[in-house]
Amino acid sequence: MIDKAAQAGTKFELQCSINGGEKTIDAAPSTRLLTILRDDLALTGTKRSCEIGRCGACMVLIDGKAVNSCLTMAYQCTGSEITTIEGIAPSGIDPIQQAFLEEGGFQCGYCTPGMIISVKALLDEHPNPSDDEIAEALSGNICRCTGYGGIWRAVKRAIEGRRQAT
């Protein structure tokens, strides 16, 4: 439901958690989450690309679910916990990131943050996903460089790494 400030077109106060820190940001109701992350907070790991929700480069976690930040209005995030690529491993490197490095799951790297966010959401919900579940989780992300072989191997390595860690 849109609040009265959003209906009136005035600024509203977005209060949420971003990468574990509480944030209060004044924004217009028409502001997209992607704009706040990149332009207001300088969290540039979240990429701006298609801006119509087809490429996955802007993927973030909102309350643990992978979403396209280019399609998410800022007012929809009030009270939410948002995690960007910068926040998935605050004290180092996430095992999923490490798997992408080890398996060459990137080339230019532009799609990589969105891919990693999508894989994290998948593995947090399904620690031992089927090939169909992996394909579905990655279906919202486009890579124009690698042909997906390294990405697929990285996902499999991340699954195995999590399995061995538990």
C-alpha positions as CSV (number, residue, x, y, z in Angstrom):
1,M,0.0,0.0,0.0
2,I,1.3,3.5,-0.9
3,D,1.4,5.9,2.0
4,K,0.0,9.4,1.8
5,A,3.4,11.0,1.2
6,A,3.9,8.7,-1.8
7,Q,0.5,9.6,-3.2
8,A,1.2,13.3,-2.8
9,G,4.5,13.1,-4.6
10,T,6.4,14.5,-1.7
11,K,9.6,13.1,-0.3
12,F,9.4,10.3,2.2
13,E,11.8,8.9,4.8
14,L,13.1,5.5,3.9
15,Q,14.1,3.6,7.0
16,C,15.7,0.2,6.4
17,S,18.8,-1.8,7.1
18,I,21.4,-1.9,4.3
19,N,24.3,-4.3,4.7
20,G,23.6,-4.6,8.4
21,G,23.5,-0.8,9.1
22,E,20.4,1.1,9.8
23,K,19.7,3.8,7.2
24,T,17.3,6.8,7.0
25,I,17.2,8.3,3.5
26,D,15.0,11.1,2.2
27,A,13.7,10.1,-1.3
28,A,11.0,10.9,-3.7
29,P,8.3,8.1,-3.9
30,S,9.3,7.5,-7.6
31,T,12.9,6.7,-6.6
32,R,14.0,3.2,-7.4
33,L,16.1,1.2,-4.9
34,L,18.9,1.0,-7.5
35,T,19.2,4.8,-7.6
36,I,19.5,5.0,-3.8
37,L,22.1,2.3,-3.6
38,R,24.3,3.5,-6.4
39,D,23.8,7.3,-6.4
40,D,23.0,8.1,-2.8
41,L,25.0,5.4,-0.9
42,A,27.8,4.7,-3.5
43,L,27.2,1.0,-3.4
44,T,28.3,0.5,-7.0
45,G,28.6,-3.2,-6.9
46,T,24.9,-3.3,-7.7
47,K,25.0,-2.6,-11.5
48,R,22.8,-0.4,-13.6
49,S,22.1,-2.1,-16.9
50,C,18.8,-2.9,-18.6
51,E,16.6,-1.1,-16.0
52,I,13.6,-3.3,-17.0
53,G,14.4,-6.3,-14.8
54,R,15.7,-8.6,-17.5
55,C,19.4,-8.9,-16.9
56,G,19.9,-9.4,-13.2
57,A,22.9,-7.0,-12.9
58,C,21.1,-5.0,-10.2
59,M,20.1,-8.0,-8.1
60,V,20.1,-7.5,-4.3
61,L,18.6,-9.4,-1.4
62,I,15.6,-7.9,0.3
63,D,14.7,-9.8,3.4
64,G,16.7,-12.8,2.0
65,K,15.0,-12.9,-1.4
66,A,16.8,-12.0,-4.6
67,V,15.1,-9.0,-6.4
68,N,15.9,-6.6,-9.2
69,S,16.6,-3.3,-7.5
70,C,15.8,-1.5,-10.8
71,L,12.2,-2.6,-10.5
72,T,11.9,-2.0,-6.8
73,M,10.5,1.3,-5.6
74,A,12.3,2.8,-2.6
75,Y,9.1,3.1,-0.6
76,Q,8.6,-0.6,-0.9
77,C,11.7,-1.2,1.2
78,T,10.6,0.6,4.4
79,G,11.5,-1.7,7.3
80,S,13.3,-4.2,5.1
81,E,16.8,-5.7,5.4
82,I,18.7,-5.1,2.1
83,T,21.9,-6.8,1.3
84,T,24.1,-5.8,-1.7
85,I,27.1,-7.6,-3.0
86,E,29.2,-5.4,-0.7
87,G,27.3,-6.7,2.3
88,I,27.3,-10.5,1.8
89,A,30.7,-11.0,3.4
90,P,31.5,-7.9,5.6
91,S,34.7,-9.4,7.0
92,G,36.2,-11.0,3.9
93,I,35.0,-13.0,1.0
94,D,32.0,-15.2,0.8
95,P,32.5,-18.8,-0.2
96,I,30.3,-18.2,-3.2
97,Q,32.6,-15.4,-4.3
98,Q,35.6,-17.6,-3.8
99,A,34.0,-20.3,-5.9
100,F,33.4,-17.8,-8.7
101,L,37.1,-16.9,-8.5
102,E,38.3,-20.4,-8.5
103,E,36.1,-21.6,-11.3
104,G,36.4,-18.6,-13.6
105,G,32.7,-17.8,-13.1
106,F,33.2,-14.3,-14.6
107,Q,34.9,-12.6,-17.5
108,C,34.2,-8.9,-17.6
109,G,32.6,-9.2,-14.2
110,Y,29.6,-6.9,-14.8
111,C,27.0,-9.6,-14.2
112,T,28.9,-11.3,-11.4
113,P,27.4,-9.4,-8.4
114,G,23.9,-10.2,-9.5
115,M,24.9,-13.8,-10.2
116,I,26.4,-14.2,-6.7
117,I,23.4,-12.6,-5.0
118,S,21.1,-15.0,-6.9
119,V,23.2,-18.0,-5.9
120,K,23.3,-16.9,-2.3
121,A,19.5,-16.6,-2.2
122,L,19.2,-20.0,-3.7
123,L,21.6,-21.7,-1.4
124,D,20.2,-20.0,1.7
125,E,16.8,-21.5,0.8
126,H,17.9,-24.8,-0.8
127,P,21.3,-25.9,0.5
128,N,21.4,-28.8,-2.0
129,P,19.5,-27.6,-5.0
130,S,18.8,-29.7,-8.1
131,D,20.1,-28.7,-11.5
132,D,16.6,-27.4,-12.4
133,E,16.5,-25.3,-9.2
134,I,20.0,-23.8,-10.1
135,A,18.8,-23.1,-13.6
136,E,15.7,-21.4,-12.3
137,A,17.7,-19.3,-9.8
138,L,20.1,-18.1,-12.5
139,S,17.4,-17.6,-15.2
140,G,17.0,-13.9,-14.2
141,N,20.7,-13.2,-14.8
142,I,22.3,-12.7,-18.2
143,C,26.0,-13.1,-18.8
144,R,27.2,-11.9,-22.2
145,C,30.8,-13.1,-21.9
146,T,31.4,-16.6,-20.3
147,G,28.9,-19.0,-21.8
148,Y,27.9,-20.0,-18.3
149,G,30.3,-22.9,-17.9
150,G,32.4,-21.2,-15.2
151,I,29.3,-19.9,-13.5
152,W,27.7,-23.3,-13.4
153,R,31.0,-24.9,-12.0
154,A,31.2,-22.1,-9.4
155,V,27.7,-22.8,-8.2
156,K,28.5,-26.5,-7.9
157,R,31.7,-25.7,-6.0
158,A,29.8,-23.4,-3.7
159,I,27.3,-26.1,-3.0
160,E,30.1,-28.6,-2.2
161,G,31.9,-26.1,-0.1
162,R,28.8,-25.4,2.0
163,R,28.2,-29.1,2.3
164,Q,31.7,-29.7,3.6
165,A,31.5,-26.8,6.1
166,T,28.4,-28.3,7.8
